[in-house]
Amino acid sequence: MSASLTGKALATPNSQRLGSLAVLAVATLVACADEESALPGPGTAGSNSGAGRIQCTYAYRARNEPMDGQTGDEPAFQFQERLLSVAANESADQLLGELTLSVRYSADPFEGDSFQLSADGAGLRIFSTLFQFSAGLPQNQFSGGHGFTGLMYFTHPSAGGDYQTFCEAQP
């Protein structure tokens, strides 16, 4: 058996549901497109994009466990501290212990804002992390004054030593 249609659309419950879903889907897409056009894109986050500075605090100590005859009060057990501070589109680095610590804050109108933190030693990348944010500086959110990165620890793989770092936004 074959059925032929002669210009009349058959209205079945399934075809009515599909038509209703299609109308709903189009309405939803239009509403989402209108909302997205009102949102700022990467690098267009308003007047805060690229404003302020990012400051990182680095600490290093050569040892963390006393050996025979040591009390833990020796200079090797005391933290040395350094600060690196950068504004938008700046980078800085500094030697601390056996590692060169580097920071870079980029404010790019197409890619958005980002911040890279890394540590290199003996020609090797020991540690690296990238933070991406599109609404100006990130929010300092970690307790203990540990900025937007939180407190991070790492160790030189051959020379040892404890390294700690955290970075904070400074509007």
Secondary structure, DSSP 8 states (H G I E B T S, - for coil): ------S-----HHHHHHHHHHHHHHHHHHHHHHHHHHS--TT-S-TTTT-SEEEEEEEEES-SS--TT--S-SGGGS-EEEEEEEETTEEEEEEETTEEEEEEEEEETTTEEEEEEEEEETTEEEEEEEEEESSSS-----TTT-TTT--EEEEETTTEEEEEEEEEEE-
